[in-house]
Each structure stands twice: as C-alpha cells, then as structure tokens.
Amino acid sequence: MKSILMIIIIFSSQLLSAQKIKKAGIYLGADSNKGKPYVFGQQEAVNSVMNVARNYTLKDVDGMIENYSRAFGAQVIEDNRKWLNAMEQISMVPYRIIPVKIEDSNETLVLTWSVEDRKWKNGSKQTLDLMEIFKMNQNNKIIGFSQWARIDPKSQFGISSGGKFYGKKPNEDTGKSLVFSNRGEIEVLEKLFKDYNNMDGVACSQAFADQATMNGYDGTQSTLSKEDWYEMFDSYQSVEWKPYSIAPLKISDTDPISGATVFSKEKRIYKDGSVWEKELVEIFYFDLEGKIFNVVQYTRDFNS
C-alpha cells in the first residue's frame, strides 16, 4: 500500500511540475536577449499566419497583405502579386503551427510546417515540404519571413540530384546520380568566353591546367600547353564565341572533379578570308584545383 501511495505521489509531483513549465529552450544570439528562454506567443499570431495561408491559396494578394505590417507589405506586395499571377493553381496547407517568443520581448516567431503544391501557368509542377518562420510585431502583424524547403522526390524539378551515370565501361560509379557542381566553373568559363573573344591567349591559358587534352569534333586528340595559347590567335582576324547554356555536373559521392557541358555558337574569321562557323556541344572537365584538364567537342553546321 505504501509503495502504491509513493508511486501516486511521485507521479502527481511530476504532473504538477510539467503543468508549471511555461518556458523552455534558450536564445544564444549575441545581443541583450542572450541566455533568455522562450515562451509561447499569442493565438492571434497563429491566426494571422492561417489567414495568409488561406489567401495565398486563393491567390488573393490584398487579403495576404492585411496580415503584414505596413512597411513589410509595401516591400513585398509587388513580388507576391507577380509570383501568384504566374500560377494556375497553388496551395499552402499548414499541418503544424507554433508561436514562440523570447521571454520579455515584443516579437513573436510563428514556426510553420506545411505542404505546398505549385502549378505554373506554363505547365511546370512542384511539391514542397516547407518549414517557415514568420516574424511578428507586437500587433501580430508579419514583419519578416524565412523559408526552408524539402523537395518531394516525385516533384517534376528542383530535386538536389538526378539522372544516372553509366560510364563507357561499368565501374564503381556506375548507377550513381548526378548533382550540380558549384566550384566556380561558371565564372571560369564566362571569363574564358570574354578572353577568347578578345583573342587574349595569355588570359585564356589561365583557365587551363599546364597540360590539357583536347578531343576535337573531327576525332583528333591533342595536348594543349599553356604556351600553345600564346599563338592561338595568330591566324585569326576575329572570333565570336557565344554560349547558350552551361551545366556544371559531378557524380554524387565522388571527388570534386566536375564536367561542365556548354552549348554554344562559334564563328572564326581567318586572315586568309576563310570562315569557320559551328554550333558546339563541349564538355569542359575541371580537375581538383579547378583548372580545365580535358575538353571533348561535338559540332553541327550552324543553322540561322
């Protein structure tokens, strides 16, 4: 009997303690609020976010802005209008909303989890699982907004990896997906286009490794040194190399070596009067130091 009574007393004590908890967590920012706990915000803040979600789904920008502060509303109204006007259909469906605030502060953060389905007028579709933070003032009007997204694997675009690598022969990377690479390939190539069009061989050489393999469209293979660039334009009167697109990719879960696929048009006018003009598909391979070490080129006759 005493044991049962003791269990009841302990359980009751724990229950009462849990009921008394009105603040928890900690703010660790480097300002006067550092070290303070969080407390729940007001339901009115939640209502504002729910109103935004409803009007967002209805594509009613004016209805959304009613829940924004005047300054923030003026800042974002045109972007919101442009965004929603591009949509045939859109829906924001929150499934968890929690208002919190730093103790003794006037600003509330409404943490919102939702699923958003987007269908553009151009036919594109996307599904996102979102975590958003709405920053509210003391009048429970939205004054700021941040968003983090998890893209549904079945979404038509926007996923972080895709495609499949096969290789000329089966190897340890066969079957792996491809991901975008972001080691400065775009900047290197854009500078190369500019330097090439300026017929500045010395500047062009800076994009390449000391020895680069060139696989020409005609099946030839050669080794290009930096010094070869110095005389590259001696026979040219003018050149024009215009990129259409650049896509830097790498194989997932491998070293940083990447390959940027470039679609472009190039026109060369030689000093003897002859003209070379082609549309190109080229793959520029970047080594671990970010230098181009291999180029593979394909061409087709230019059709204006």
C-alpha positions as CSV (number, residue, x, y, z in Angstrom):
1,M,0.0,0.0,0.0
2,K,2.8,2.4,0.9
3,S,4.5,1.6,-2.4
4,I,1.4,2.4,-4.4
5,L,0.9,5.6,-2.4
6,M,4.5,6.6,-3.1
7,I,4.1,6.0,-6.8
8,I,1.0,8.1,-6.8
9,I,2.8,11.0,-5.0
10,I,5.8,10.9,-7.4
11,F,3.5,10.8,-10.5
12,S,1.4,13.6,-9.2
13,S,4.5,15.7,-8.4
14,Q,5.9,15.1,-11.9
15,L,2.5,16.0,-13.5
16,L,2.3,19.3,-11.5
17,S,5.9,20.1,-12.4
18,A,5.1,19.6,-16.1
19,Q,2.0,21.8,-15.8
20,K,4.1,24.6,-14.4
21,I,6.5,24.6,-17.3
22,K,5.7,27.8,-19.2
23,K,9.1,28.5,-20.7
24,A,11.9,26.4,-22.2
25,G,14.7,26.5,-24.6
26,I,17.4,29.2,-24.9
27,Y,18.3,32.1,-27.2
28,L,22.0,32.1,-27.9
29,G,22.3,35.2,-30.2
30,A,25.0,37.8,-29.4
31,D,22.7,40.6,-28.0
32,S,20.9,41.6,-24.9
33,N,18.5,38.6,-25.1
34,K,21.3,36.1,-24.9
35,G,20.5,33.3,-22.4
36,K,16.8,34.0,-22.2
37,P,14.3,31.2,-22.6
38,Y,11.3,31.0,-25.0
39,V,7.6,31.2,-24.1
40,F,4.5,30.7,-26.1
41,G,3.2,33.5,-28.2
42,Q,-0.4,34.5,-28.7
43,Q,-3.1,32.7,-30.8
44,E,-3.6,35.9,-32.7
45,A,-0.2,35.4,-34.3
46,V,-1.2,31.9,-35.4
47,N,-4.5,33.3,-36.8
48,S,-2.5,35.8,-38.9
49,V,-0.4,33.1,-40.5
50,M,-3.5,30.9,-41.1
51,N,-5.1,33.9,-42.9
52,V,-2.0,34.3,-45.0
53,A,-2.1,30.6,-45.9
54,R,-5.8,30.8,-46.9
55,N,-5.4,33.9,-49.0
56,Y,-2.1,32.6,-50.6
57,T,-4.1,29.5,-51.7
58,L,-6.8,31.8,-53.1
59,K,-4.1,33.9,-54.8
60,D,-5.6,36.9,-53.0
61,V,-2.6,39.2,-52.5
62,D,-4.6,42.0,-50.9
63,G,-6.0,39.5,-48.4
64,M,-2.5,38.4,-47.6
65,I,-1.2,41.9,-47.1
66,E,-3.8,42.7,-44.5
67,N,-1.8,40.4,-42.2
68,Y,1.5,42.2,-42.9
69,S,2.9,45.3,-41.3
70,R,2.5,48.4,-43.5
71,A,6.3,48.6,-44.2
72,F,6.7,44.9,-44.9
73,G,3.6,44.7,-47.0
74,A,4.8,47.6,-49.2
75,Q,8.1,45.9,-49.6
76,V,6.8,42.5,-50.8
77,I,3.4,43.2,-52.4
78,E,4.5,43.5,-56.0
79,D,6.8,40.4,-55.8
80,N,3.8,38.5,-54.2
81,R,1.5,39.7,-56.9
82,K,3.9,38.7,-59.7
83,W,4.6,35.3,-58.1
84,L,0.9,34.4,-57.7
85,N,-0.1,35.7,-61.1
86,A,2.4,33.2,-62.6
87,M,0.4,30.4,-61.0
88,E,-2.5,28.5,-62.4
89,Q,-3.0,26.9,-59.0
90,I,-1.2,26.9,-55.7
91,S,-2.0,25.6,-52.2
92,M,-0.3,26.1,-48.9
93,V,-1.6,23.5,-46.3
94,P,-0.1,24.0,-42.8
95,Y,-0.1,21.0,-40.6
96,R,1.8,22.4,-37.6
97,I,1.9,26.0,-36.3
98,I,3.7,27.0,-33.1
99,P,4.1,30.6,-31.9
100,V,7.1,31.3,-29.6
101,K,8.9,34.4,-28.4
102,I,11.9,35.3,-26.3
103,E,10.8,36.0,-22.8
104,D,10.0,39.7,-22.2
105,S,10.3,40.5,-25.9
106,N,7.7,42.0,-28.2
107,E,8.4,39.9,-31.3
108,T,6.8,36.5,-31.9
109,L,8.1,33.8,-34.2
110,V,5.5,31.6,-35.7
111,L,7.0,28.3,-36.7
112,T,5.0,26.7,-39.5
113,W,5.3,23.4,-41.2
114,S,3.2,23.0,-44.4
115,V,2.9,21.2,-47.8
116,E,2.8,23.4,-50.8
117,D,1.7,22.3,-54.3
118,R,2.6,24.7,-57.2
119,K,1.3,24.5,-60.8
120,W,2.6,27.3,-63.0
121,K,0.6,28.6,-66.0
122,N,3.5,27.4,-68.2
123,G,2.7,23.8,-67.0
124,S,5.5,23.2,-64.5
125,K,4.6,21.5,-61.3
126,Q,6.4,21.3,-57.9
127,T,5.6,19.9,-54.5
128,L,7.5,21.1,-51.4
129,D,7.5,20.3,-47.7
130,L,8.2,23.6,-46.1
131,M,9.4,24.9,-42.7
132,E,8.8,28.6,-42.4
133,I,9.3,31.3,-39.8
134,F,7.0,34.3,-39.7
135,K,8.3,37.2,-37.6
136,M,5.5,39.1,-36.0
137,N,5.4,42.5,-34.3
138,Q,3.6,43.2,-31.0
139,N,0.3,43.7,-33.0
140,N,0.7,40.2,-34.5
141,K,1.4,41.6,-38.0
142,I,4.1,39.9,-40.1
143,I,7.3,41.9,-40.4
144,G,9.7,39.2,-41.8
145,F,9.8,35.8,-43.3
146,S,12.2,32.9,-43.8
147,Q,11.7,29.6,-45.5
148,W,13.4,26.2,-45.7
149,A,12.3,23.5,-48.2
150,R,12.4,19.8,-48.7
151,I,11.6,19.0,-52.2
152,D,9.4,16.0,-52.7
153,P,11.3,13.2,-54.6
154,K,8.4,13.0,-57.0
155,S,8.5,16.7,-57.8
156,Q,9.0,17.5,-61.5
157,F,12.0,19.7,-60.9
158,G,14.2,21.2,-58.1
159,I,15.5,18.0,-56.6
160,S,19.1,18.0,-55.5
161,S,20.2,15.0,-57.6
162,G,19.0,13.2,-60.6
163,G,19.9,11.5,-63.8
164,K,22.3,8.5,-63.8
165,F,25.9,7.9,-64.6
166,Y,26.8,4.8,-66.6
167,G,30.4,5.3,-67.9
168,K,31.9,3.9,-71.1
169,K,32.6,0.7,-69.1
170,P,30.9,-0.5,-65.8
171,N,32.8,0.8,-62.8
172,E,32.3,1.6,-59.1
173,D,30.4,4.8,-60.0
174,T,28.0,3.2,-62.5
175,G,24.4,3.8,-61.4
176,K,25.2,6.9,-59.2
177,S,23.1,10.0,-59.7
178,L,24.4,13.4,-60.9
179,V,24.4,16.6,-58.9
180,F,25.2,20.2,-59.9
181,S,28.7,21.3,-59.1
182,N,29.5,24.8,-57.7
183,R,33.3,25.2,-57.6
184,G,33.4,28.3,-59.8
185,E,33.1,26.6,-63.1
186,I,30.6,29.2,-64.4
187,E,32.9,32.0,-63.5
188,V,35.9,30.4,-65.1
189,L,34.1,29.7,-68.3
190,E,32.5,33.1,-68.5
191,K,35.9,34.7,-68.2
192,L,37.2,32.2,-70.9
193,F,34.5,33.4,-73.3
194,K,35.5,37.0,-72.7
195,D,39.2,36.4,-73.1
196,Y,38.7,34.2,-76.1
197,N,36.6,36.8,-77.9
198,N,39.3,39.4,-77.0
199,M,41.8,37.0,-78.6
200,D,43.9,37.2,-75.4
201,G,45.8,33.9,-75.4
202,V,47.7,34.6,-72.2
203,A,44.4,35.3,-70.3
204,C,42.8,32.2,-71.9
205,S,45.6,30.0,-70.7
206,Q,44.8,30.8,-67.0
207,A,41.7,28.6,-67.2
208,F,43.6,25.5,-68.1
209,A,45.9,23.1,-66.4
210,D,49.6,23.0,-67.5
211,Q,48.7,20.2,-69.9
212,A,45.1,19.8,-71.2
213,T,43.8,17.1,-73.5
214,M,41.7,18.4,-76.4
215,N,39.4,15.9,-78.1
216,G,38.3,17.6,-81.3
217,Y,35.0,17.3,-83.1
218,D,36.9,15.6,-86.0
219,G,38.1,12.7,-83.8
220,T,41.6,14.1,-83.3
221,Q,43.2,14.3,-79.9
222,S,46.0,16.7,-78.9
223,T,47.7,18.0,-75.8
224,L,47.5,21.8,-75.3
225,S,50.0,23.5,-73.1
226,K,49.7,27.0,-71.7
227,E,52.3,28.2,-74.1
228,D,50.2,27.0,-77.1
229,W,47.6,29.6,-76.2
230,Y,50.1,32.4,-76.8
231,E,50.0,31.8,-80.5
232,M,46.4,30.5,-80.7
233,F,45.0,33.6,-82.4
234,D,47.9,34.4,-84.8
235,S,45.9,33.3,-87.9
236,Y,42.6,34.8,-86.8
237,Q,41.2,38.1,-87.9
238,S,38.3,37.9,-85.4
239,V,36.3,35.4,-83.3
240,E,32.9,35.3,-81.7
241,W,32.1,32.6,-79.2
242,K,28.6,32.9,-77.8
243,P,27.4,30.4,-75.1
244,Y,23.8,29.2,-75.0
245,S,23.9,27.4,-71.7
246,I,26.4,26.0,-69.1
247,A,25.6,23.0,-66.9
248,P,28.4,22.0,-64.4
249,L,27.8,18.5,-63.1
250,K,29.6,15.9,-61.0
251,I,28.9,12.3,-60.0
252,S,27.4,12.1,-56.5
253,D,29.5,10.7,-53.7
254,T,32.8,11.1,-55.6
255,D,35.7,13.5,-55.5
256,P,35.1,17.2,-56.7
257,I,36.2,16.6,-60.3
258,S,33.4,18.0,-62.5
259,G,32.4,18.4,-66.1
260,A,30.6,21.5,-67.4
261,T,28.5,20.9,-70.6
262,V,28.4,24.0,-72.7
263,F,26.1,24.6,-75.7
264,S,27.4,27.5,-77.8
265,K,27.9,29.0,-81.3
266,E,31.4,30.0,-82.5
267,K,32.5,31.9,-85.6
268,R,36.1,32.3,-86.7
269,I,37.2,34.6,-89.5
270,Y,40.7,33.9,-90.6
271,K,43.2,36.3,-92.0
272,D,43.1,34.5,-95.4
273,G,39.3,35.3,-95.6
274,S,38.0,31.8,-94.8
275,V,35.2,31.4,-92.2
276,W,34.5,28.6,-89.7
277,E,31.1,28.7,-88.1
278,K,29.6,25.9,-86.0
279,E,27.2,25.2,-83.2
280,L,29.0,23.4,-80.4
281,V,28.5,21.0,-77.6
282,E,31.6,20.8,-75.4
283,I,32.3,19.2,-72.1
284,F,35.0,21.0,-70.0
285,Y,36.4,18.8,-67.3
286,F,37.7,20.6,-64.2
287,D,40.4,19.0,-62.0
288,L,40.8,19.1,-58.2
289,E,42.4,22.6,-58.5
290,G,39.6,23.9,-60.6
291,K,41.6,24.0,-63.8
292,I,40.3,22.6,-67.2
293,F,42.3,19.5,-67.9
294,N,40.2,17.8,-70.6
295,V,37.8,19.1,-73.4
296,V,35.5,17.0,-75.5
297,Q,33.9,18.7,-78.5
298,Y,31.0,18.0,-80.8
299,T,29.7,20.2,-83.7
300,R,27.0,20.8,-86.1
301,D,26.7,23.2,-89.0
302,F,25.2,26.5,-88.0
303,N,21.6,27.0,-89.0
304,S,20.5,30.6,-88.5
